Amino acid sequence: MKNASILRGMTRDGSARFAVLESSAIVNAAIDVHHTAPTATAALGRLLGGASLMGSLLKEKSDTLSLTVTGRGALGKLIAVSDYMGNVRGYVQNPAADLPLKENGKLDVGGAVGAGTLTVSKDVGAGEPYSGTVPLVSGEIAEDIASYFAASEQTPTLLSLGVLVGVNGRCRAAGGVLVQLLPYADGAVIDRLEKNALSLSNISGLFDHGLSKKEIAEIALADIPFDVFDEFDVAYRCSCGRERIAAAIRSLGEKEVRTLFAEQKAEGKGEVLEVNCHFCGARYLFTPQDLAPRS
């Protein structure tokens, strides 16, 4: 399978910027880690796609963002984290959650997510991370992220995300397109983008039919001259590591660390603390000596 990748560009008149993501490899990596049922695959895959596209618009190498969907549906909480190049990792609380197909034959992502909130947190190296929370509009993910941009950043955004799951449970096609208006956008360009958006409702279907990212950009920006700036690979990539996890545990304080080991011993698990990464499934074992305060 080819790598996931992003294509970025801008309209020639400076009215809008865009990014197109092909993400089937990312979604299949998430399936391998979390063993998701089809509805969970679609929901997490869309959230990963949205985070990847948003991350690719960050400015500095150290910038990161996270999307947290807290819904009252069967899936529970979903999280996706992206770096500035669009590499992502994610988590779904109930990966086995699945619902019957909707009447139109589509996976019922909105029903599985349920009512709740979307929180976007950005760490751009300027003090405390910025965080904004909005109510979920539909639970279908793309509309919810677009609603966040409109309400919290006052940035009109066209966003389409899709995940097509095959009968074998693997991702057949997935991706998304994000178009954001820039200050002083031309009214005619805005009108054209709104009309073009109607052709992007089944973005995973377009990828499944073999369209390239450039061809999908041409649909999103039909009759609007644009230039492509770059194209690069992205991946499902976790940033966890033994020392990073150890440092996080030490940050709890000596008393809390001693309590953790005491609880382990009381439960008959010996004096070894096991920590599993929610994002990639990596397993780390620590002894009290491993977590002793650093001088």
BAVO-809991 format. One record per residue: residue in three letters; x, y, z of N, C-alpha, C, O in turn; residue number from 1; chain. Coordinates in steps of 0.001 Angstrom, whole numbers. Atoms other than C-alpha are relative to their C-alpha. Layout:
  residuo      nc1      nc2      nc3     cac1     cac2     cac3      cc1      cc2      cc3      oc1      oc2      oc3  num  cadena
      ALA        X        Y        Z        X        Y        Z        X        Y        Z        X        Y        Z  NUM       A
...
This chain:
  residuo      nc1      nc2      nc3     cac1     cac2     cac3      cc1      cc2      cc3      oc1      oc2      oc3  num  cadena
      MET      839    -1200        0        0        0        0      877     1253        0     1895     1310      689    1       A
      LYS     -781    -1238       60     1251     3485     -835     -117      778     1304    -1056      594     2079    2       A
      ASN      -16     -811    -1206     2128     5948     1895    -1120     1029      -18    -1572     1459    -1079    3       A
      ALA      905    -1137     -115     -337     8499     3182      774     1264     -365     1988     1328     -171    4       A
      SER     -697    -1212      430      434    11978     1858     -953     1184      -53    -2172     1026     -126    5       A
      ILE      748    -1258       33     -679    15608     1811      529      870    -1133     1735      948    -1371    6       A
      LEU     -325     -999     1027     -748    18122    -1035     -545     1337      481    -1696     1423      908    7       A
      ARG      424    -1317     -479     -888    21828     -142      158     1056    -1083     1006      935    -1967    8       A
      GLY     -108    -1082      972    -1445    24998    -2116     -876     1187      371    -1407     1266     1478    9       A
      MET      760    -1229     -239    -3221    28335    -2453     -585      506    -1319      -17      282    -2387   10       A
      THR      555     -631     1196    -5496    30151    -4880      932     1133     -432     1566     1780      402   11       A
      ARG     -958     -985      508    -3531    32497    -7099     -311     1422      460      587     2262      520   12       A
      ASP      340    -1348     -453    -5447    35546    -5861      133      154     1512     -155     1222     2053   13       A
      GLY     -193      -74    -1446    -4689    34720    -2217    -1268      -58      815    -1264      306     1991   14       A
      SER     1270       61     -730    -8327    34143    -1281      -83    -1185      955     -759    -1111     1982   15       A
      ALA      149     1204     -813    -7871    30657      153     1246     -866      -89     1980     -827    -1076   16       A
      ARG    -1042     1028        7    -5359    27982     1106     -684    -1358      111    -1816    -1454      585   17       A
      PHE      640     1313      -34    -5996    24269      815     1022    -1091      283     2226     -916       94   18       A
      ALA     -823     1195     -216    -4673    20849     1774     -863    -1213     -309    -2023    -1284       99   19       A
      VAL      704     1239      346    -5666    17446      395      804    -1165      562     2016    -1245      360   20       A
      LEU     -640     1133     -667    -4899    14249     2328     -533    -1314     -547    -1744    -1494     -671   21       A
      GLU      369     1388      283    -4897    10626     1170      517     -804     1184     1725     -851     1413   22       A
      SER     -392      509    -1311    -4897     8667     4436     -337    -1465      254     -417    -1871     1413   23       A
      SER      367     1402     -240    -5801     4999     3900     1074     -739      798      741    -1583     1630   24       A
      ALA    -1072      661     -750    -2378     3897     5213      -60      372     1480      216     -468     2336   25       A
      ILE      142     -434    -1390    -2934     5936     8394    -1137     -752      670     -991    -1232     1795   26       A
      VAL     1160      677     -585    -6367     4401     8960      294    -1481      224      -79    -2033     1259   27       A
      ASN     -323     1415     -181    -5090      859     8414      998     -209     1130      948    -1225     1823   28       A
      ALA     -913       82    -1146    -2273     1523    10878     -777      107     1307     -469     -593     2272   29       A
      ALA      831     -135    -1197    -4888     2639    13418     -793    -1282      259     -960    -1687     1410   30       A
      ILE      710     1274     -148    -6879     -554    12761      923    -1047      625      513    -1793     1514   31       A
      ASP     -962      972     -513    -3744    -2621    13427      284      208     1484      474     -757     2225   32       A
      VAL     -292     -299    -1410    -3140     -854    16754    -1210     -251      891    -1088     -852     1958   33       A
      HIS     1172      -27     -878    -6695     -612    18080    -1030    -1089     -293    -1965    -1274      486   34       A
      HIS      931     1078      349    -8499    -3505    16327    -1444      502      -14    -2325      -76      622   35       A
      THR     1290     -684       22   -11450    -1252    15566    -1037     -721     -847     -716    -1301    -1885   36       A
      ALA     1145      416      801   -14894    -2345    14378     -240     1069    -1072      268     2183     -947   37       A
      PRO      164     -945     1116   -16061     -648    11142     -433     1412      387      146     2383     -100   38       A
      THR      447    -1352     -362   -17951     2251    12762     1079      752      762     1284     1945      541   39       A
      ALA    -1106     -623     -733   -15078     2935    15150     1132      367     -948     1767     1409     -783   40       A
      THR    -1029     -300      996   -12657     2752    12210     -326     1293     -735      542     2147     -916   41       A
      ALA      401    -1193      745   -14638     5379    10306      109     1255      852      589     2289      386   42       A
      ALA      -41    -1175     -875   -14937     7714    13294     1433      408      316     1801     1573      168   43       A
      LEU    -1385     -320     -330   -11308     7475    14377      760      419    -1249     1578     1338    -1193   44       A
      GLY     -672     -355     1240   -10132     7594    10763     -294     1421     -437      601     2130     -897   45       A
      ARG      353    -1389      346   -12023    10823    10121      695      984      933     1215     2009      491   46       A
      LEU     -640     -909     -951   -10681    12397    13305     1498       95     -257     2071     1181     -180   47       A
      LEU    -1423      -13      344    -7120    11379    12399      233      838    -1251     1202     1594    -1320   48       A
      GLY     -137     -789     1216    -7633    12875     8943     -129     1491      260      642     2293     -267   49       A
      GLY      167    -1413     -332    -8919    16145    10359     1196      557      749     1644     1671      477   50       A
      ALA    -1173     -447     -759    -6027    16365    12821     1215      131     -909     1990     1078     -774   51       A
      SER    -1144      -58      909    -3497    15616    10080      -51     1246     -878      954     1937    -1042   52       A
      LEU      145    -1191      841    -4858    18334     7800      244     1273      808      943     2176      347   53       A
      MET     -201    -1184     -838    -4979    20866    10638     1456      122      429     2016     1218      443   54       A
      GLY    -1406      -38     -401    -1506    19897    11818      902      501    -1104     1880     1201     -843   55       A
      SER     -839     -414     1126      -88    20457     8347      -38     1503     -234      748     2031    -1020   56       A
      LEU       94    -1456      133    -1131    24107     8658      703      734     1142      750     1964     1153   57       A
      LEU     -772     -633    -1069      896    24715    11840     1300      565     -570     1724      177    -1658   58       A
      LYS    -1122     -753      566     3943    26941    11436     1382     -503      408     2310     -475     -401   59       A
      GLU    -1323      339     -505     6798    25636    13600      146    -1498      246     -838    -2189      509   60       A
      LYS     -256     1427     -160     8432    22212    13919     -441     -528     1358     -810    -1697     1477   61       A
      SER      358      443    -1341     7665    22078    17632    -1503       99      279    -1955     -325     1343   62       A
      ASP     1433     -189     -219     3949    22918    17197     -740    -1337      -66     -411    -2200     -880   63       A
      THR      863     1183       21     1364    20243    17960    -1439      420      248    -1703     1507      763   64       A
      LEU     1400     -250     -335    -2405    20034    18168     -675    -1320      304     -229    -2379     -139   65       A
      SER      778     1189     -301    -4931    17599    19528    -1479      302     -170    -1935     1412      109   66       A
      LEU     1452      -72      117    -8603    16982    18785     -580    -1046      948     -205    -2217      887   67       A
      THR      640      923     -933   -10727    15428    21532    -1510       76     -178    -2119     1125       36   68       A
      VAL     1449       96      121   -14278    14301    20845     -511     -735     1230     -185    -1901     1448   69       A
      THR      598      596    -1191   -16184    13656    24060    -1486     -163     -266    -2269      766      -67   70       A
      GLY     1394      251      346   -19442    12070    23002     -663     -945      978        1    -1655     1734   71       A
      ARG      759      870     -890   -22192    10259    24840     -488    -1259     -721    -1342    -1983     -211   72       A
      GLY      362     1190      742   -22493     7558    22191      854    -1194      365     1643    -1148     1309   73       A
      ALA     -651     1272     -320   -21157     4016    22112     1517       53     -102     2201     -744      540   74       A
      LEU    -1450      -54      191   -17647     5047    21026      737      591     1186     1926      326     1365   75       A
      GLY     -687     -669    -1095   -16907     7106    24126      890     1112     -523      556     1777    -1504   76       A
      LYS     -914    -1090      371   -13971     9507    23888      914     -414    -1146     1382    -1552    -1197   77       A
      LEU     -962      190     1079   -11842     9841    20736     1011     1129       47      653     2278      303   78       A
      ILE    -1072     -988      -25    -8490    11635    20561      893     -196    -1223     1196    -1327    -1604   79       A
      ALA    -1005       44     1064    -6178    12493    17667      991     1119      238      603     2241      562   80       A
      VAL    -1075     -965     -239    -2829    14272    17985      858       80    -1257     1198     -946    -1846   81       A
      SER     -794     -195     1220     -827    15764    15099     1196      901      260     1148     1795     1105   82       A
      ASP    -1112     -943      -12     2562    17357    14624     -153      969    -1162    -1155      934    -1877   83       A
      TYR      147    -1071      988     3257    20266    12282       94     -499    -1438     -208      248    -2369   84       A
      MET      -62      565     1344     3824    17957     9305    -1173     -923     -292    -1227    -1535    -1359   85       A
      GLY     1169      829      246      541    16097     9704      117    -1445      410     -801    -2227      159   86       A
      ASN      -99     1350     -552     1875    12911    11299     -923      -94     1210     -972      825     2027   87       A
      VAL     1040       79    -1016     -823    11627    13642       48    -1311      783      658    -2298      369   88       A
      ARG      270     1190     -801    -1709     9164    16360    -1360      221      647    -1795     1362      803   89       A
      GLY     1334     -183     -549    -5078     8484    17934     -445    -1140      887      245    -2149     1036   90       A
      TYR      537      933     -988    -7230     6596    20395    -1511       91       -6    -2071     1182     -111   91       A
      VAL     1454       34     -184   -10861     5507    20685     -294     -838     1222      235    -1940     1365   92       A
      GLN      237      646    -1287   -12230     4534    24075     -615    -1391     -158     -232    -2326      545   93       A
      ASN      684     1280      203   -14477     1729    22796      164     -448    -1454     -749     -267    -2259   94       A
      PRO     -282      339     1395   -12882      362    19602     -915    -1067     -587    -1021    -1179    -1808   95       A
      ALA      893     1045      507   -15354    -2537    19356    -1412      509     -266    -2257     -234     -765   96       A
      ALA     1347     -540      191   -18376     -215    19233     -360       29    -1481      425      481    -2314   97       A
      ASP      461       35     1385   -20382     -706    16055    -1512      194       10    -2187     -222      952   98       A
      LEU     1436     -211      107   -23860      326    14919     -490     -526    -1338      301     -651    -2273   99       A
      PRO      544      385     1300   -26192     -898    12164      189     1136    -1018      242     2309     -649  100       A
      LEU     -130    -1005     1044   -25775      881     8839    -1232      902      -36    -2331      479      323  101       A
      LYS     1123     -910      186   -27939     3925     8188     -819     -444    -1217     -402    -1333    -1961  102       A
      GLU      885      378     1110   -30785     3714     5667      672      173    -1353      346     -535    -2306  103       A
      ASN     -703     -233     1273   -28470     5060     2952     1194     -931     -180     1947     -798    -1145  104       A
      GLY    -1088      958      114   -26012     2229     3585     1328      470      566     2326     -247      488  105       A
      LYS    -1236     -556     -553   -23426     4453     5274      171     -398     1462     -802     -689     2157  106       A
      LEU     -280      248    -1406   -21725     3798     8598     -549     1147      848     -425     2313      473  107       A
      ASP      652    -1012     -839   -23523     5630    11411      994      588     1003      918      319     2202  108       A
      VAL    -1007     -624     -861   -20600     7638    12769     -644      966      983     -314      956     2169  109       A
      GLY      646     -974     -868   -22808    10412    14137     -735     -664     1155     -687     -180     2286  110       A
      GLY      709      712    -1046   -24935     7924    16056      938     -624     1005      646     -644     2200  111       A
      ALA     -965      639     -892   -21907     6151    17484      737     1015      857     1133      707     1981  112       A
      VAL     -640    -1067     -770   -20340     9450    18588     -984      586     1006     -658      760     2180  113       A
      GLY     1023     -579     -864   -23549    10917    19987      209     1480      247     1113     2097     -316  114       A
      ALA     -130    -1409     -367   -24055    14368    21447     1217      189      895     1628     -732     1601  115       A
      GLY    -1165     -259     -840   -21101    16011    23147      757     1224     -449      163     2192     -925  116       A
      THR     -828    -1166      316   -18195    18363    22531     1244     -397     -787     1687    -1545     -756  117       A
      LEU    -1304      109      653   -15105    18834    20393      914     1038      627      572     2218      699  118       A
      THR     -998     -904     -557   -12026    20328    22033     1241      -28     -880     1765    -1097    -1193  119       A
      VAL    -1219     -139      787    -9103    21609    19970     1040      687      870      810     1791     1365  120       A
      SER    -1099     -591     -780    -5821    22239    21807     1210      151     -899     1587     -779    -1612  121       A
      LYS    -1192     -269      801    -2808    23841    20143     1132      429      910      980     1343     1721  122       A
      ASP    -1205     -369     -737      671    23970    21650      981      569    -1016     1635     -173    -1749  123       A
      VAL     -842     -666      999     2587    26529    19603     1179      706      647     1723     1658       87  124       A
      GLY    -1205     -510     -634     5369    27275    22072      -86     1417      510      937     2086      656  125       A
      ALA      173    -1369     -490     3913    30529    23344     -762      -22     1322    -1879      487     1409  126       A
      GLY      661       84    -1286     3099    29830    26983     -936    -1192       57     -652    -2249     -507  127       A
      GLU      967     1075     -147       71    27744    27876     -642     -327    -1348     -909      573    -2144  128       A
      PRO      672      370     1250    -1492    25751    25021    -1361      671     -110    -2058      856      888  129       A
      TYR     1333     -557      242    -4558    27342    23442     -998    -1141     -106     -706    -2172     -712  130       A
      SER     1018     1039       48    -7751    25344    23876    -1366      624     -227    -1716     1617      410  131       A
      GLY     1355     -459      268   -11243    25844    22472     -947    -1184      -98     -607    -2208     -690  132       A
      THR      977     1082      -10   -14359    23717    22965    -1313      479     -601    -1797     1564     -278  133       A
      VAL     1293     -319      610   -17539    23690    20869     -907    -1225       88     -423    -2355      143  134       A
      PRO      912     1153       26   -20673    21534    20944      111     -715    -1348      347      -87    -2380  135       A
      LEU       28      750     1248   -20764    18752    18375    -1247      383     -791    -2342      477     -236  136       A
      VAL     1120     -348      874   -22955    19698    15431     -742    -1257     -437    -1972    -1307     -412  137       A
      SER      618     1220      524   -23553    16211    14070      669    -1274      485       79    -2350      390  138       A
      GLY     -767     1184     -339   -20892    13850    15414      638     -666    -1201     1280    -1708    -1070  139       A
      GLU     -570      571     1218   -19856    13213    11817     1441      454     -233     2041       96    -1246  140       A
      ILE    -1393     -454     -107   -16476    14879    12584      313     1200     -891      710     2246     -378  141       A
      ALA     -373    -1109      883   -15958    17070     9488     -808     1254      309     -248     2342      434  142       A
      GLU      836    -1157     -310   -18934    19327    10230      356      591     1359      280     1803     1564  143       A
      ASP     -335     -470    -1348   -17855    19515    13859     1287      820        5     1384     1828      705  144       A
      ILE    -1253     -754       85   -14325    20654    12995     -235     1325     -708      297     2354     -290  145       A
      ALA      313    -1247      704   -15667    23212    10513     -728      969      920     -499     2178      860  146       A
      SER      715     -835     -960   -17995    24483    13252      970      619      999      812     1777     1384  147       A
      TYR    -1018     -540     -908   -15000    24871    15579      716     1187     -652      881     2233      -24  148       A
      PHE     -713    -1091      673   -13149    26989    13002     -860     1259      -74     -361     2366      128  149       A
      ALA      890    -1156      124   -16174    29239    12520     -234      674     1346     -245     1902     1436  150       A
      ALA      358     -557    -1298   -16956    29659    16220     1206      492      788     1142     1546     1421  151       A
      SER    -1139     -310     -862   -13505    29705    17840     1108      782     -685     1833     1525      -23  152       A
      GLU    -1075     -701      707   -11176    31039    15145     -521      954    -1060      259     1626    -1735  153       A
      GLN      628     -891      982   -13641    32944    12957      632     -160    -1388      882      817    -2094  154       A
      THR     -616      314     1287   -12144    31211     9916     -935     -895     -800    -1034    -2086     -506  155       A
      PRO      873      841      821   -14640    30012     7295      799    -1133     -642     1807     -897    -1307  156       A
      THR     -759     1173      417   -13545    26479     6445     -906    -1031     -661    -1956    -1392     -130  157       A
      LEU      656     1115      666   -14685    23873     3965      817    -1241      323     2024    -1270       78  158       A
      LEU     -717     1215     -364   -13795    20394     5198     -833    -1213     -339    -1995    -1309       57  159       A
      SER      635     1276      300   -14674    16984     3831      948    -1111      408     2125    -1099       46  160       A
      LEU     -790     1135     -461   -13459    13765     5464     -775    -1280     -270    -2000    -1304     -153  161       A
      GLY      687     1253      257   -14214    10171     4577      886    -1206      211     2099    -1152        9  162       A
      VAL     -679     1285     -168   -13279     6581     5369     -911    -1079     -581    -2061    -1216     -165  163       A
      LEU      750     1096      595   -14432     3657     3249      579    -1311      522     1743    -1628      276  164       A
      VAL     -436     1259     -595   -14245      325     5094     -484    -1156     -871    -1666    -1234    -1206  165       A
      GLY      352     1144      828   -14173    -2863     3033     -663    -1105      802     -728    -1036     2030  166       A
      VAL      703     1103     -665   -16033    -6096     3804      931     -788      914      473    -1487     1818  167       A
      ASN     -970      703     -849   -12828    -7474     5333      405      803     1224     1256      366     1999  168       A
      GLY     -301     -829    -1152   -12727    -4664     7891     1177      925     -179     1457     1747      694  169       A
      ARG    -1128     -887      289    -9718    -2970     6297     -500     1274     -687    -1601     1304    -1236  170       A
      CYS      351    -1253      667    -9750      597     4982      306      -99    -1489     1453     -319    -1879  171       A
      ARG     -189       12     1454   -10283      648     1210      499     1351     -514     1342     1417    -1409  172       A
      ALA     -389    -1346      431    -9919     4397      837     -344      984     1107    -1335      804     1815  173       A
      ALA      267    -1011    -1019    -9724     7426     3116      756     1274     -363     1794     1241    -1025  174       A
      GLY     -694    -1269      241    -8817    11070     2958     -880     1182      321    -1966     1042      882  175       A
      GLY      755    -1211     -264    -9965    14621     3180      554     1176     -767     1665     1137    -1297  176       A
      VAL     -434    -1257      605    -9775    18098     1762     -457     1141      894    -1604     1181     1339  177       A
      LEU      273    -1174     -826    -9600    21330     3735      296     1249     -825     1375     1375    -1403  178       A
      VAL     -185    -1291      668   -10067    24780     2190     -373     1091      992    -1482     1096     1525  179       A
      GLN      239    -1086     -940    -9759    27878     4372       87     1341     -699     1030     1617    -1441  180       A
      LEU      -32    -1356      544   -10644    31406     3381     1012      838      773     1145      709     1990  181       A
      LEU     -960     -921     -601    -7967    34019     4035     -610     1394       56    -1593     1661     -634  182       A
      PRO      571    -1349     -108    -8581    37662     5012     -169      667    -1367      686      550    -2245  183       A
      TYR      322     -760     1218   -10189    39785     2276     -188     -915    -1215      144     -542    -2340  184       A
      ALA      271      919     1104   -11177    36766      196    -1010      606     -968    -1942     1301     -563  185       A
      ASP      882     -493     1049   -12865    37591    -3093    -1371     -675      110    -1455    -1895      255  186       A
      GLY     1350      536     -132   -16653    37172    -2919     -339    -1029    -1064    -1040    -2005     -794  187       A
      ALA      273      949     1084   -16771    35412    -6270      660    -1353      275      104    -2401      -51  188       A
      VAL     -691     1239     -346   -14234    32854    -5048     -777     -742     1082     -904    -1965     1035  189       A
      ILE      800      619    -1060   -16325    32229    -1941    -1215     -708     -579    -1506    -1849     -221  190       A
      ASP     1189      592      623   -19435    31608    -4038      361    -1264     -775     -366    -2256     -728  191       A
      ARG     -414     1152      798   -17541    29232    -6318      368    -1177      900       20    -2319      602  192       A
      LEU     -380     1060     -929   -16091    27271    -3391    -1225     -670      606    -1251    -1890      768  193       A
      GLU     1220      575     -573   -19551    26817    -1876     -684     -935     -988    -1216    -1971     -592  194       A
      LYS      598      863     1020   -20824    25373    -5159      840    -1259     -199      298    -2353     -356  195       A
      ASN     -883     1149      198   -17784    23122    -5549     -103    -1006     1138      109    -2203      947  196       A
      ALA       59      880    -1171   -18272    21737    -2056    -1010    -1124     -173     -861    -2189      427  197       A
      LEU     1026     1020      217   -21329    19818    -3259      578    -1252     -646       21    -2339     -500  198       A
      SER     -611     1139      692   -19024    17572    -5313      977     -766      885     1605    -1724      435  199       A
      LEU     -986      618     -897   -16931    16610    -2267     -648     -781     1136       24    -1154     2098  200       A
      SER      700      658    -1107   -19583    14922     -131      448    -1444      208      319    -1979     1310  201       A
      ASN     -466     1386     -124   -18145    11458     -848     1484      -55     -336     1883     -621    -1353  202       A
      ILE    -1429     -128      271   -14422    12126     -587      691    -1358      -55     1582    -1556     -882  203       A
      SER     -634     1326       35   -13485     8505      181     -343     -722    -1299      468    -1487    -1820  204       A
      GLY      382      591     1272   -15410     7436    -2912      850      513    -1151     1172     -235    -2074  205       A
      LEU     -864     -568     1042   -13332     9793    -5051     1363     -674       21     1910    -1014    -1028  206       A
      PHE    -1287      699      -97   -10131     8227    -3731     -140    -1459     -436      742    -2013    -1092  207       A
      ASP      211     1407      356   -11603     4752    -4147      -71     -187    -1512      290    -1245    -2027  208       A
      HIS       66       57     1463   -12202     5524    -7825     1324      374     -659     1410      468    -1883  209       A
      GLY    -1330     -198      549    -8518     6309    -8217      408     1430     -254     1455     1663     -859  210       A
      LEU     -384    -1388      217    -8521    10108    -8244     1212      344      853     1350     -135     1979  211       A
      SER    -1185     -451     -724    -5254    11733    -7213     -351     1197      872    -1432     1772      746  212       A
      LYS      210    -1189     -831    -4904    14487    -4635     -126     1243     -866     -944     2115     -574  213       A
      LYS       72    -1160      897    -4316    16987    -7448    -1369       54     -678    -1950     1130     -821  214       A
      GLU     1316       19      653    -7506    15883    -9189    -1108      389      975    -2076     1043      587  215       A
      ILE     1001     -398     -995    -9476    16271    -5960      111     1495      299     -899     2164      518  216       A
      ALA     -168    -1454     -154    -7981    19737    -5498     -675      733    -1152    -1260     1798     -957  217       A
      GLU      632     -630     1166    -9207    20539    -8999    -1521        2      106    -2180      893     -430  218       A
      ILE     1442        7     -238   -12732    19532    -7962     -359     1058     1042    -1308     1821      862  219       A
      ALA      277     -963    -1069   -12603    21592    -4762      159     1439     -480     -538     2338       -9  220       A
      LEU     -314    -1353      470   -11205    24597    -6655     -348      175    -1481      301      942    -2193  221       A
      ALA      413     -101     1407   -12977    24166    -9990     -279     1449     -372     -980     2161      347  222       A
      ASP      160    -1368      520   -12857    27417   -12024      693     1055      854      434     2249      704  223       A
      ILE     -782     -933     -822   -10499    28965    -9451     1474     -321     -229     1913    -1404      157  224       A
      PRO    -1426      272      210    -6826    29250   -10491      727     -203     1331      504      545     2283  225       A
      PHE     -739      259    -1232    -4493    27780    -7866     1374     -549     -328     1636     -997    -1445  226       A
      ASP    -1348      544      128     -903    26732    -7330      242    -1006     1113     -169     -792     2254  227       A
      VAL     -411      981     -991      414    23654    -5559     1358      412      557     2283      706     -201  228       A
      PHE    -1258     -382     -639     3146    24468    -3043      904    -1202      259     2096    -1165      -46  229       A
      ASP     -821     1156     -335     4297    21039    -1883     -863    -1240      163    -2092    -1166      198  230       A
      GLU      648     1288     -210     3454    17376    -1410      977     -867      793     2158     -939      452  231       A
      PHE     -913      743     -859     4860    15108     1297     -744    -1138      687    -1964    -1096      846  232       A
      ASP      566     1151     -688     4314    11792     3079     -293      320     1456      415     1101     2091  233       A
      VAL      335      -76    -1420     2630    11571     6471     -289    -1418      474     -452    -2327     -340  234       A
      ALA      155     1361     -511     2123     8602     8772     -699        6     1351     -813     1034     2018  235       A
      TYR      446      221    -1372      509     7182    11878     1274     -192      809     1978    -1189      646  236       A
      ARG    -1303       -7     -673     3376     7944    14225     -173      410     1455     -671     1497     1750  237       A
      CYS       85     -297    -1431     3534     7771    18018     1331      567      486     2398      170       19  238       A
      SER    -1209     -637     -533     5993     9899    19975      368     -532     1375     1229       33     2050  239       A
      CYS     -310      520    -1326     6024     7757    23099     1400     -612       14     1976     -879    -1040  240       A
      GLY    -1309      612     -180     9264     6319    24466      191     -270     1472     -470      340     2313  241       A
      ARG     -176      406    -1395    10525     4741    27647      338     1182      904     -265     1329     1967  242       A
      GLU     -407    -1103     -855    12212     7863    29011    -1093     1057      104    -1270     1666     1159  243       A
      ARG     1113     -961      -38     9275    10102    28067    -1082     -467      982    -1610      325     1763  244       A
      ILE     1007      543     -913     6867     7794    29910      500       70     1443     -251      439     2345  245       A
      ALA     -566      -49    -1344     9202     7560    32912      -40     1411      567     -369     1608     1737  246       A
      ALA       20    -1386     -464     9478    11340    33110    -1410      434      382    -1603     1171     1349  247       A
      ALA     1390     -357     -304     5687    11662    33020     -429     -592     1342    -1136       56     2114  248       A
      ILE      358      624    -1281     5332     9206    35916      701      710     1155       86      961     2192  249       A
      ARG     -739     -705    -1064     8058    10948    37963     -647     1343      325     -609     1806     1465  250       A
      SER      602    -1322     -207     6210    14235    37467    -1191      -49      956    -1647      987     1438  251       A
      LEU     1105      144     -948     3409    12832    39645      456      271     1432     -351      588     2306  252       A
      GLY     -536     -214    -1336     5716    13187    42634      349    -1318      680     -245    -2353      380  253       A
      GLU     -495     1217     -667     7528    10692    44900    -1106     -743      746    -1174    -1971      694  254       A
      LYS     1055      633     -779     4506    10052    47115     -947     -781     -895    -1301    -1918     -583  255       A
      GLU      931      661      907     2219     9204    44210      645    -1214     -664      -18    -2229     -877  256       A
      VAL     -701     1139      611     4848     6947    42608       79    -1155      989     -133    -2306      608  257       A
      ARG      -42     1053    -1020     5275     5029    45890    -1366     -660      150    -1461    -1874      334  258       A
      THR     1360      533     -103     1491     4643    46064     -306     -945    -1159     -935    -1986     -969  259       A
      LEU      227      858     1170     1404     3205    42536      651    -1369      191       41    -2395     -111  260       A
      PHE     -689     1272     -207     3974      546    43431     -633     -786     1148     -701    -2014     1093  261       A
      ALA      662      671    -1118     2220     -222    46723    -1286     -671     -469    -1593    -1786      -48  262       A
      GLU     1232      581      543    -1042     -809    44853      313    -1220     -859     -404    -2219     -815  263       A
      GLN     -413     1140      819      768    -3080    42386      284    -1216      883     -159    -2329      598  264       A
      LYS     -393     1095     -887     2192    -5150    45231    -1214     -590      697    -1308    -1805      869  265       A
      ALA     1205      464     -685    -1170    -5331    47020     -866     -861     -907    -1576    -1749     -435  266       A
      GLU      783      771      964    -2761    -6704    43864      732    -1253     -466      268    -1943    -1374  267       A
      GLY     -745     1201      348     -147    -9452    43665      754       95    -1308     1077     -932    -1906  268       A
      LYS     -691     -192     1275     1586    -7964    40624     1494      254      176     2188      571     -789  269       A
      GLY    -1410     -222     -235     4979    -7623    42244      359     1471        1     -517     2334       57  270       A
      GLU     -465    -1380      -43     7102    -4489    42225      425      476    -1387     1463     1118    -1546  271       A
      VAL     -239     -477     1361     6959    -3858    38492    -1256      700     -497    -2338      113     -518  272       A
      LEU     1120     -799      490     4730    -1109    37109      -70     -120    -1515      907      151    -2213  273       A
      GLU      195      125     1454     3308    -1759    33639     -808     1180     -510    -1861     1508       37  274       A
      VAL      681    -1121      628     2320     1179    31445     -127     -299    -1495      856     -624    -2161  275       A
      ASN      241      233     1422      725      763    28015     -400     1301     -677    -1250     2030     -165  276       A
      CYS      329    -1212      745      596     3574    25457    -1362     -156     -671    -1587    -1108    -1418  277       A
      HIS     1326       36      613    -2994     4320    24441       64      141    -1520     -795     -375    -2235  278       A
      PHE      -46     -331     1424    -1871     5488    21014      599    -1092     -874      157    -1287    -2006  279       A
      CYS     -664      994      849      388     2690    19797       54    -1392      600      472    -2336      -71  280       A
      GLY       11     1302     -631       13     -151    22290     1327     -445      575     1422    -1553     1104  281       A
      ALA    -1307      378     -553     3683     -138    23331     -112     -255     1503     -845      438     2209  282       A
      ARG       57      415    -1407     4254    -1817    26719     1339      319      667     2401      -61      172  283       A
      TYR    -1203     -380     -730     6726     -411    29252      -94     -520     1426    -1140     -412     2066  284       A
      LEU      -71      516    -1362     7811    -2018    32540     1029      805      788     2132     1063      306  285       A
      PHE     -882     -822     -826     9344        7    35389      111     -576     1416     -880    -1013     2002  286       A
      THR     -229      338    -1398    10883     -899    38728       63     1296      802      178     2371      214  287       A
      PRO     -140    -1220     -807    11013     1541    41669     1310      734     -300     1355     1965     -289  288       A
      GLN    -1293     -638      298    14678     2152    40803      -85      793    -1316      528     1852    -1450  289       A
      ASP      139     -703     1289    13704     3131    37250     -647     1361      169     -346     2290     -579  290       A
      LEU      781    -1222     -166    11389     5838    38566      470      844     1185     -220     1776     1598  291       A
      ALA     -544     -805    -1093    13571     7162    41386      263     1414     -492      616     1596    -1657  292       A
      PRO     -218    -1396      411    13891    10975    41331     1403      183     -575     2365     -407      -85  293       A
      ARG    -1298     -301      610    16695    12267    39119      654     1145      730        1     2136     1058  294       A
      SER     -695    -1062     -735    19326    14345    40840      330     1134     -953      918     2134     -542  295       A
